[in-house]
Amino acid sequence: MRHKTPRIATRAVLLHQDRLLLVNAWPDGKSDLWCAPGGGVQIGTSLPDNLAREVHEETGVHIAVGAPCLINEFHDPKSGFHQIEVFFRCSTPDPEIDPAWRDPEGVVTDRRWVTEPEARRLRLKPDSLIDVAFGAGGLTYDPLEPIQH
């Protein structure tokens, strides 16, 4: 198998009034998997700037990017895809999500604010996201995890 260079992505741990912002990043609802908003890093742009752009594209929400709180990585043994994600604690002055908002890339088709109990009933990745989001801890590393098909 040919090894590929890992993709670097940023993700937002964005809490507002004890609710976490999540997105379903599978076009047309092909999966029930939820994750924190964010995406791939563009070369020559800082991680926080990339994250602010990605969150706005996916949700229409403007954010302030804070400190890193989680580093996660996963890979797909079948394709060789390997992604390293840096999660940042974020805040927003305006948490309203316009229901008419559309992701220009058409990837994120659903977004919502969820409480901790609601998040625990969803299928979401990475596994440590809920504890990182609703806990008080510092920087966490979630080790390399194979994608399960």
Secondary structure by P-SEA (a helix, b strand, c coil): cccccbbbbbbbbcccccbbbbbcccccccccccccccccccccccaaaaaaaaaaaaccbbbbbccccbbbbbbcccccbbbbbbbbbccccccccccccccccccccbbbbbcaaaaaacccccccccccccccccccccccccccc
